[in-house]
Amino acid sequence: MTGLSRASVIAALCTIAGTPSLAGPERVVFPASYAKDFLHYNTVDRPDRKRVRLLYVNATAHAAARPGEPLPYGTILVMEDRDAAVDESGNLKRDNEGRLIPTDIVSNVFVMEKQKGWGEAFSASIRNGDWDYAWYLADGMPKADATFDGCFSCHLPRREKDFTF
């Protein structure tokens, strides 16, 4: 497999297996060093899911971003889901500011990337500009049974904000 990327191999397997490759790791590659090299720009508590979401953006996109304008091509956004800490009764633990406390347990890593022309692969009814999505496990392997309808439907109403939150 010398010379082939993991994404190329996955795309080939999906083609052979007859699985549609509309979204996923075929184009949106896992940025292995995101926690070190990307900017952590927000944390979102999800008490309904007992999760804490850490949000990251690649440094190049952050430097080029302008308020009120679409994010530049080449932007990579990462949403890392961590389990929230719970007490012995299963109740969520909170810090002094009332925020959920993330554990070291990463359950999922969702990546969205914007590249020129990528939106053309999707029907107009679900297209999120030129964004595409991928779902990874903590070890960087693609989630085998991942579906992306939720990504597209959740981001679709955010057209005015370049499909981002």
C-alpha positions as CSV (number, residue, x, y, z in Angstrom):
1,M,0.0,0.0,0.0
2,T,2.9,2.3,-0.3
3,G,1.9,5.7,-1.8
4,L,-1.8,5.2,-1.0
5,S,-3.4,7.3,1.8
6,R,-5.8,5.7,4.2
7,A,-8.6,7.9,2.7
8,S,-7.8,6.6,-0.8
9,V,-8.0,3.0,0.4
10,I,-11.3,3.7,2.2
11,A,-12.7,5.4,-0.9
12,A,-11.7,2.4,-3.1
13,L,-13.2,-0.1,-0.7
14,C,-16.5,1.9,-0.6
15,T,-16.6,1.9,-4.4
16,I,-16.0,-1.9,-4.5
17,A,-18.6,-2.5,-1.9
18,G,-21.1,-0.3,-3.6
19,T,-21.4,2.0,-0.6
20,P,-22.2,5.6,-1.6
21,S,-19.3,7.9,-0.9
22,L,-21.1,11.2,-0.6
23,A,-19.6,12.3,2.7
24,G,-17.0,11.0,5.0
25,P,-13.3,10.2,5.3
26,E,-12.8,9.8,1.6
27,R,-12.2,13.6,1.4
28,V,-12.2,14.8,5.0
29,V,-9.1,13.3,6.6
30,F,-8.6,12.9,10.3
31,P,-6.2,15.8,11.5
32,A,-4.2,13.6,14.0
33,S,-2.6,16.6,15.8
34,Y,-5.6,18.8,16.0
35,A,-5.6,19.0,19.8
36,K,-2.0,20.3,19.7
37,D,-1.8,22.3,16.4
38,F,-5.4,23.7,16.0
39,L,-6.9,26.6,18.0
40,H,-9.4,25.5,20.7
41,Y,-12.0,28.2,20.2
42,N,-15.0,27.0,22.2
43,T,-16.4,24.5,24.6
44,V,-20.1,23.4,24.5
45,D,-21.8,21.6,27.4
46,R,-24.3,18.9,26.3
47,P,-25.9,17.8,29.6
48,D,-28.6,16.0,27.5
49,R,-25.9,13.7,26.2
50,K,-23.6,13.8,29.2
51,R,-20.9,15.2,26.8
52,V,-18.6,18.1,26.6
53,R,-17.7,19.3,23.1
54,L,-14.4,20.9,22.5
55,L,-14.3,22.9,19.2
56,Y,-11.1,23.5,17.2
57,V,-10.1,25.3,14.0
58,N,-6.9,25.0,12.0
59,A,-4.6,28.0,12.5
60,T,-4.5,29.1,8.8
61,A,-8.3,29.4,8.7
62,H,-8.4,31.2,12.0
63,A,-5.9,33.8,10.8
64,A,-7.7,34.3,7.5
65,A,-11.3,34.4,9.0
66,R,-13.1,37.8,8.9
67,P,-16.2,38.7,10.9
68,G,-19.4,38.4,8.9
69,E,-17.7,36.7,6.0
70,P,-17.7,33.0,4.9
71,L,-14.8,31.0,6.3
72,P,-12.0,30.5,3.7
73,Y,-11.4,27.4,1.7
74,G,-9.1,25.1,3.5
75,T,-10.9,25.6,6.8
76,I,-11.0,22.5,9.0
77,L,-13.3,22.5,12.1
78,V,-13.1,19.7,14.7
79,M,-15.7,18.9,17.3
80,E,-14.3,16.5,19.9
81,D,-16.9,14.8,22.1
82,R,-15.7,13.9,25.6
83,D,-17.6,12.1,28.3
84,A,-18.7,14.5,31.1
85,A,-17.6,13.6,34.6
86,V,-20.3,12.1,36.8
87,D,-20.5,11.4,40.5
88,E,-21.1,7.9,42.1
89,S,-24.9,8.4,41.6
90,G,-24.5,9.2,37.9
91,N,-25.1,12.9,38.3
92,L,-23.1,15.3,36.2
93,K,-20.2,17.1,37.9
94,R,-19.8,20.8,37.4
95,D,-16.9,23.2,38.0
96,N,-17.1,26.4,40.1
97,E,-18.6,28.2,37.1
98,G,-21.3,25.7,36.6
99,R,-19.8,24.1,33.5
100,L,-19.6,20.4,32.9
101,I,-16.3,18.8,33.6
102,P,-14.8,16.8,30.7
103,T,-13.1,13.5,31.3
104,D,-10.1,12.3,29.2
105,I,-12.5,9.9,27.4
106,V,-13.0,11.0,23.8
107,S,-16.1,9.2,22.4
108,N,-16.2,10.8,18.9
109,V,-14.3,13.3,16.7
110,F,-16.4,15.0,14.0
111,V,-14.5,16.9,11.3
112,M,-15.9,19.3,8.8
113,E,-13.8,20.7,6.0
114,K,-14.4,23.4,3.3
115,Q,-12.8,23.0,-0.1
116,K,-13.7,24.7,-3.4
117,G,-16.2,22.6,-5.4
118,W,-16.9,20.0,-2.7
119,G,-20.6,21.0,-2.5
120,E,-21.1,19.8,-6.1
121,A,-21.1,16.2,-4.9
122,F,-24.4,16.8,-3.0
123,S,-27.9,17.5,-4.1
124,A,-29.1,21.1,-3.6
125,S,-31.6,19.9,-1.0
126,I,-28.8,19.0,1.5
127,R,-25.8,20.9,0.2
128,N,-24.0,22.9,2.9
129,G,-22.0,25.2,0.6
130,D,-18.6,23.5,0.0
131,W,-18.4,21.7,3.3
132,D,-18.0,18.0,3.8
133,Y,-18.1,15.9,7.0
134,A,-16.4,12.9,8.5
135,W,-16.9,11.0,11.8
136,Y,-14.0,9.4,13.5
137,L,-13.4,7.4,16.7
138,A,-10.9,8.6,19.3
139,D,-8.1,6.6,17.7
140,G,-8.6,8.4,14.4
141,M,-10.2,5.5,12.6
142,P,-13.4,6.3,10.6
143,K,-16.6,5.3,12.4
144,A,-17.6,2.2,10.3
145,D,-21.4,2.7,10.4
146,A,-21.3,6.5,10.3
147,T,-24.1,8.4,8.5
148,F,-24.0,12.1,7.8
149,D,-27.6,13.1,7.4
150,G,-27.5,14.6,10.8
151,C,-24.5,16.7,9.9
152,F,-26.1,18.1,6.8
153,S,-29.6,18.7,8.4
154,C,-28.2,20.3,11.5
155,H,-25.9,22.7,9.6
156,L,-28.3,23.5,6.7
157,P,-30.3,26.2,8.6
158,R,-27.0,28.0,9.2
159,R,-26.6,29.1,5.6
160,E,-26.2,32.8,6.7
161,K,-23.3,31.8,8.9
162,D,-21.5,29.6,6.3
163,F,-23.2,26.6,7.7
164,T,-21.3,26.9,11.0
165,F,-22.3,27.6,14.6
